[in-house]
Amino acid sequence: MNRTVLGAVGALLLAAAGLFWWQGRAAVESAAPPPPTLAEIPGEGDLEVIPTEDGEGVMGADLPEVDEDTREERRFNRLDRNRDNLISRSEALQPRVAAFRKLDKDRNNLLSFEEWSVVTSNRFKGADANGDASLTRQEFVTTRPKQNQRPDCRC
């Protein structure tokens, strides 16, 4: 009972202290002088000092050059191997050739159901740590595809 009463009194005291602190802060800020106008700042009243949209009048270091390639342009350029500004079917399929060849065990350029199911079955067996022919949540987590190790941005 005493702990409850002391807790309630302590909470009220903290709330009151916060209220007084907040009110005192508001009073100080309301009495603060207004910010200076543009004419009061030396050298800032001239319109010639303000930079134009084409960059004239900018002081300081030069602005960095902007990379004009968008994300889709960079993706297009990665696929366009011969730089003819056209993506052929073979160029579009090239990134997936290595994954296909891993699955195509008999090297006949045909992926049969058996070839696919062997890889899937082996992956399942590798994830089934206790060998009970079923995956628990902890075992299923191990089948997650590996994340890309490269950073998303080129900083």
C-alpha positions in Angstrom: 0.0 0.0 0.0 2.8 2.4 0.9 4.6 1.7 -2.4 1.5 2.5 -4.4 0.9 5.8 -2.5 4.6 6.8 -2.9 4.6 5.9 -6.6 1.5 8.0 -7.2 3.0 11.0 -5.3 6.3 10.6 -7.1 4.5 10.6 -10.5 2.5 13.7 -9.6 5.7 15.5 -8.5 7.4 14.5 -11.8 4.5 15.8 -13.8 4.4 19.0 -11.9 8.1 19.6 -12.4 7.8 18.9 -16.1 4.9 21.3 -16.4 6.8 24.1 -14.6 9.9 23.5 -16.7 7.8 23.6 -19.9 6.1 26.9 -18.8 9.3 28.5 -17.9 10.9 27.5 -21.2 7.9 29.0 -23.1 8.2 32.3 -21.3 11.9 32.6 -22.2 11.2 31.9 -25.8 8.4 34.4 -26.0 10.6 37.2 -24.8 13.4 36.4 -27.3 14.2 39.1 -29.8 13.0 38.5 -33.4 15.5 37.3 -35.9 17.3 40.1 -37.9 15.9 41.1 -41.2 17.8 40.7 -44.5 18.6 44.5 -44.5 20.1 44.4 -41.0 22.7 41.7 -41.9 25.8 43.3 -43.4 26.2 42.4 -47.1 23.0 40.4 -47.2 20.7 43.1 -48.3 22.0 43.2 -51.9 20.1 41.1 -54.4 23.4 40.5 -56.3 24.6 38.3 -53.5 21.7 35.8 -54.0 22.8 33.1 -56.4 20.8 32.6 -59.6 19.3 29.3 -60.7 22.2 28.6 -63.2 24.8 28.8 -60.4 26.1 32.4 -60.8 26.9 34.0 -57.5 27.5 30.8 -55.6 30.3 31.1 -53.2 32.4 28.3 -51.7 33.5 25.0 -53.2 32.3 24.0 -56.7 29.2 21.7 -56.7 29.9 18.1 -57.5 29.1 16.9 -60.9 25.7 15.1 -61.1 25.7 11.6 -62.4 23.1 11.6 -65.2 22.7 7.8 -65.3 19.5 6.7 -63.6 19.1 3.3 -62.0 17.4 1.9 -65.1 20.1 3.2 -67.4 22.8 1.6 -65.3 20.8 -1.7 -65.3 20.4 -1.4 -69.1 24.1 -0.8 -69.5 25.0 -3.8 -67.4 23.0 -6.1 -69.8 24.0 -4.4 -73.0 27.4 -6.2 -73.3 28.3 -5.1 -76.9 27.2 -1.5 -76.3 24.9 -1.3 -79.4 22.0 0.2 -77.3 20.0 -2.9 -77.9 19.6 -5.9 -75.5 19.4 -9.1 -77.4 17.8 -12.3 -76.0 21.2 -13.8 -75.3 22.4 -10.7 -73.4 19.2 -10.7 -71.3 19.6 -14.4 -70.4 23.4 -14.2 -69.8 23.2 -13.4 -66.0 21.1 -16.6 -65.5 23.3 -19.0 -67.4 25.5 -19.9 -64.5 22.5 -20.8 -62.3 21.0 -22.9 -65.1 24.3 -24.8 -65.7 24.4 -25.7 -62.0 21.0 -27.3 -62.3 21.6 -29.0 -65.6 23.6 -32.0 -64.5 23.6 -34.0 -67.8 24.7 -30.8 -69.8 22.0 -31.3 -72.5 20.7 -27.7 -72.1 17.4 -29.1 -70.9 16.3 -28.8 -67.4 14.2 -31.8 -66.5 12.0 -32.1 -63.5 14.3 -34.8 -62.1 17.3 -32.4 -62.3 15.4 -29.7 -60.5 13.9 -32.0 -57.9 17.3 -33.5 -57.0 18.7 -30.0 -56.2 15.6 -29.1 -54.3 15.6 -32.4 -52.4 19.3 -32.0 -51.5 18.6 -28.6 -50.3 15.8 -29.9 -48.1 18.0 -32.7 -46.7 20.7 -30.2 -45.9 18.3 -28.0 -44.0 16.7 -31.0 -42.1 19.3 -31.1 -39.3 17.6 -33.8 -37.2 16.6 -36.0 -40.2 12.9 -36.3 -39.4 11.8 -35.5 -42.9 10.2 -32.2 -41.8 11.5 -28.7 -41.3 11.0 -26.8 -38.1 11.0 -23.0 -38.2 14.6 -22.9 -37.1 15.6 -25.4 -39.8 13.6 -23.5 -42.5 15.5 -20.3 -41.7 18.6 -22.0 -43.1 17.0 -22.3 -46.6 16.8 -18.5 -46.9 18.6 -17.2 -50.1 21.9 -15.5 -49.4 21.7 -11.7 -49.3 23.6 -9.6 -51.7 26.9 -8.6 -50.0 27.3 -5.4 -52.1 26.0 -2.2 -50.6 22.9 -0.7 -52.2 24.6 2.6 -52.9 27.9 3.6 -54.4 29.1 5.9 -51.7 
